[in-house]
Amino acid sequence: MSLLRALLASAAVVGLLAGAELKMEPGSFLAHEWGTFTSVADEDGSAVEWATLLGPADLPCFVTRARDIRKWAAPGLVRMETPVLYFYAQQPATVSVHVDFPRGLITEWYPNPLATTQQRQPEWDAAKSIDWTKVQLVPGKDLSYPMTDGASRYYAARNTDATPLRIGEEQEKMIFYRGLGNFEPPLRAMYTNDGRLEIKNTGTQPIPFAIFFENQAGALGYRIAEPVGDTAMPVGDTAMPVGGTAMMEPPELNRDLAAIQQTLVTRLTGLGLYPKEARAMVDTWADSWFTEGARVLYIVPRATVDSVLPLTITPVPREIRRVFVGRMEVLSPATKRLITHAVRSGDNETLTALGRFLEPFVAQMQRTDKEFVLSPAVRGYLRAIATGRSVGDSEYGQILEAPGSNCIP
């Protein structure tokens, strides 16, 4: 069967399931989850330790932040971003959810666990596990969900047909949480001497697909390898597989953003997410996944997700889907040139666009290029940008304000 037929068949089955969710047996329910593991590749392709909590806040005020998150320079290998857990039930039900993160810390969440709902910041601590007990599933019309006046990517995750839920007095369309981890992602990505990107599956399970994406000054392109670590199927601008490795040519920068996003939605749907869930995931990260730079977006095998982030739901759902996208930022030759020029010219806007990835990129350039030498003043300036501080307009200008939050109560 061709890949196109397989994708269409998968989409059709998922569509039938989405329609069938209203015809479930009494008392049964479904659980669907998506999330992102973000990392930065070192020069050898492995995940480098970086300050995963750098950058300005992007969550609304009602989301609880552990007081440990104030250590905003805390290093880690992975930023676990926006896992959201949806439920689908025809009748009211009460469930309990337990998440373990043995090689990480859970740092943000909403709603709050019922046992300590009355607690507020800064009493909460980051932890290796979290429990939501007595989660009430309330089928029917949407409930009244919290809102703020500040813009946030958080709200896009609500655009699904999931069953509303209530924990104590807090109501939402999903359970949301975030964290930081210290585990090796199942993928490495490094540039070879001839300018190609080598992607290697370091895990024991095939990676369903990997997309090598690049944005240079608004010109976009991507190439696909699918799967990585198994017999690959050619797909247009695809890779040359060698066992668990794919060698990928730099993408031609002639693609349309909407087409790239739809490619992801189609493949996420084929992996078991409902179409609205897949679209909500892509919309949530549209202002981050497709920005300036080069990165690999890949599917983390389900066995890996279950290993690093065990999930227990009681009673057991009729179905549990977990689709996690791995995101690995890579320092491309074009990004190196961009950073070098921006540092020399004091181009605040360009450097700011690289955000939290600026520091690990600069550190890599200092290790690999003896001519890329920075003064203490420039290093402080770059760190200010990476932490979300404002800087003056002049070259290496004055730092104007400390890191803040976009929270508006």
N, C-alpha and C positions, 0 to 999 in steps of 0.2 A: 504493500500500500504506500502511495506517495505521502510525503510529509504533509502536503496541503490537504489531502483527503483525511489523513489522521487528525489534523487540527480541526477540520470541519466536523468530523465525527465526534471528537471530544467536546467541541463547543455545543453540538446538538444534544449530546447526552447531558451536559451541564445545564443546558436550557430546560430540558425535561425535568431534571432534578429540582431546578429553581421553581418550576411550576408545581412540582409534586410536594413541595414543602408544606403546602396547606392541606394535604391529604394524608398526613402522617397518622400512625396509630395513636389512639388516645394515650397521653402521658409521655410519648416519645418526643425527643427534641434533637436538634443538630447543633454542632459547634464548629465554627470556621474561624481561623486565625491567620493573620498575615503580619509580617514584621521585616525589619532590615538589620543586618549585621554590617556595620561600616568599619573599614580598616584602611590603612595606608601602606603601600608596598615600599620596602627598602630596595636598595640597588640590586640585591640578589633575589628579589621577588617575594620574600617572606614579609609577614606583617611586622611593622616597626612599632615600638612603643611610642605613643604620642599622647598629648594632653587632650583626651577625648571630650572633656567638658568645657573646652575653650569656646569662645564665641558668645554672641548675645543670646538671650533667652528667646525661644520661639513658641512658648506654651502660654495659654491663658492663665489667669490668676487662680482659678479654682483648682487647677491641677496641683496636687501636693508634691513638694520637693523635699527630699530628705535633707536634714541639716548638714549632712556630710557633703552635699553637693556644693556647699560654700567653699570647699577645697577645690576650686575650679580648675586648678592645674593638675589634679590627680591623674597620673599616667595610666594607660591601659593599652591593650592591643586592639580591642573592639569596642565600638559604641553600639549598644543594642538600642535600636530606635523604633519607636512607635509600634511595638506589638499591640495589635488590637484584637480582641476576642469577641466574636458575634455569636448570638444564639438565635435559633429559629424554632419556635414552638407554636402549636395550634391552640393549646390550652395553657392556663396559668400553671406555673411550676416553680419550685424552689430548689436551687442547686448550690453546691459549694465548689469553689475553685482554689486549687493550690498550685503555685508555681515555684519551682526550685531553680536557682542559678548558682550551682556549686562553684563555678570558676568565675564568679562575677558578683556584682552588687546591683540590686534593684534600687534606683535612685528617684524615680518619679512615678506617679500613678493617679488614677481616678476611675471610679469612685474610691473612697476610703474604705478599708476593711471595717466591718461592722463593729467588731469588739472595741475599737477605739475611735469610733467615728467622731467623738467630741474632741479628740486631740487635734491640734492645729500646729502649724509651724511655730517654733522650731523643734517641737517635741519628737517628731518623726526621725528615725535613723534609717540610713541605707542598710539593707539586709540581703542575705543570700536566699531568702524565700519570702513569699507573701501569701496570705490567705484571705479570700473573700468568702465569708460564710453567709448563708441565708440570702443568696442572690435571687430576688423574686423576678421571674420572667412574666411580663404583663403584655400578652398579645393584644393587638388592636391599634388604635390611633397612637401617634407619637405622644409622649409625655412632655412635660415642660422641662427642657434641658437648660443647664446653665450657659450663660453667654457673657461676653465682655465686649467693650467697645474697641479693643485692640485687635488687629488682624492676626490670624494664626493659622498655620497649616493644619492644626488639630481638627478643625471643623469639617474638613473634607471627608474624614472617615465616617461621618454620620450619614453620608448619602448612600444608604443601602436600604434593603427591605428587612433588616434584622429586627427581631423582637425587642421592644423597649424593656429595660430592666430597672430595678430599684434595689438599692442597698441602704437600709435605714431610711433616711430622709433624702438621700442623694439619688438622682435619676440620670440615666444616660442611655445611649443606643448601643454601647459596647463597654467592655473593660479595657482600659488603656494602662500601659506601663512602659518604662524605659530603664536602661541600666548601662553599666560599663563592665567589660569582661577582659580576662587575661587567658584566652585560649587561642590556639592557632586556627585561623580559618582553613577550610578544606581546599583552598586554591592559592597558588602563587602566580604572580605576573611580573615579568621583567623584560626590558628591552634588550635585544641582542645587538651585536656590533653592526649588523647590516640594517638596523632600524626597524626590524619586525618585533612584534610583541609575542613573547612565549608565555602561554598560559598552561599551567600544570595542575592537574587534579591530584592533591596530596592525600585525599581521603580514600576510603574503601568502597564508596558507592559512586556510581556515575553521576555527574552533574548534568541535569537535563539540558540546559543550554547556558551559554555565556555570550554576552554582547560586549564587544569592544567599541566603546563610544568615544568620540572626540569632538570638541567644540573649540574652534580657533577663531576668535573675534566674531562669533555669531555664525560662522560656517560650520555646518554639522555633518557628521558621517558616522557610520557604524558597520561592523562586520559581525557575523554570527558563527559560533561553533556549537553544534548540537548533535549528540551529547558530547561531553568531554569525559573521557575515561571509559568509553565503550565504542562500538562500531559507529562511526559518525556518518550522518546523512548529509550530502551536499545541499546547501541552501543558498543560492545566489552568491553573494559576496561572503563566502564561508572560509573556513580554515583548512589546513592540511593536517589531519590528525596523525599522531604518532603515539600509539598506546594511550596513555593518560595525558598526553601533551598536544596542544594545538599551537601551530605557528601562524600568526595573523599579520597580514600586511597592514600598513597604516590605511585607515579607511579613506575613501574619496569623500571630500567634504561638499557633497551636493545633495544632501537629503533634507526632507521637510520634517519639522518638529512634530507635527500632527501624525505623520506616518510612523515615526519612531515610537511615539506614545501608543499608537494603535497596535503596533507590533508587540509591545510588551503586554498590553491588555489581552490580546488574543492568546498569547502563550501562557499568561497567568490563569486565564480562564480554562485553557486546556489542561492545566495542572489541578483543577478542582475548585478554584474560587468561582463564585457566582460573578456574572459580568459586572454588576454594580460594585461588588467588592474589589474586583481587579481594577476597575476605573477609579474607585476611591483611593486605592493604593497609589496608582500612578499620579493622580491629581494631588495627593498629599505631598509627593516629592517632586512635582514638576518644576519647582523653583530651585531644586538642588541637584537632581540627577543629571540635568541637561545643561548645566552651566559651563563656563570656561574651564578647559582642561581635558584630561583623558582619564578614563576609568573603565573598569570591567564590572558589569552588572550580571550576576549569575544566580542560579537557583541553588540554595543550600539543600543538599539531600535531606529527606525527611528523617532518616535515621540519625543524622548529625544533629538536627534540630532537637529531636527527642532526647539525645544524649546530653547536650550542653544546656538544655532548657526543659527539663521534665515538666509535664503538665498533667495534673490529675483533676478530673471533674466527677463529682458525685451528685446524683446517680450518673452512671456512664451514659453518654449520649449515644444515639443510634449511629452517629457518624461524627468523626473529628477530622477536619482538614487543617493542615498547618503548612502554609506556603511562605517561606522566608527568602528574601532576596539578599544575596551578599553583594556588597559594594566595596570594591577595592580601588582606591585612588592611586594612579601611577604618574610618576614625574616624566612627562614626555619631553623630547627635544624641543618642541615648540614652547612648552611651559617653562623650561629652563631659560630659553632666550627671552621670554616674556618677563620672568622675574629679574633676570640680569639687567635688562633695559629699565624696568620700573624702579629697581633699587638705585641705579645710577642717576636716574632723572627725578627721583622723588615722586613717582606717580602713585599717589595715595589711592586713587580710584581703582586702578588695576590690582594693586596689592590687596586692597580690602576685599575685592571680589573673590580672592582665593581663601579668605577667611581662616577657619580653623586648620586648614591644610597647609597654610603658609609656613609655619614653623618646621614641621617635619620635612617639607620640601627644601627649605633653606639649609637645614642641618645635613641633608643628603648631598646638596650641592657643595657644601663646605668640606665634606668627606671625600668627594670624588674630583673636585676641581681646585687645585692648589692656588689658582689665580683668583678664586672667588673668596676674597677676604673681607670681613666686615668689622667695622669698628664697634666698640661697646655702645656708642650712641645709636648706630644703625640697628644693632641687635635689639636694643630697647624699643626702638621705633617699630620694628617688625613685630615684636611681641605685643605691643599695644594694639596694633591692628588685629592680630590673631585673637586677642581676647575681647574684641568688640569695642575697644575704646575709640573715641574720636581723636583725630589728629589734625593739626593745622594744615592749611593749604600749601604752605611753602615747603621746600625740600627738607625732609626730616624735621617737620614742624613740631610744635609743642603738643604734648598730650593734653587734651582738653577735659576729658571726663573718664571716670572709672567705669568698668563693666556694669551694665544695668540689665533690667528686665523690661520686656514690653508689657508687663502685667498692668491692667487697668481694672481695678475692682468694680 
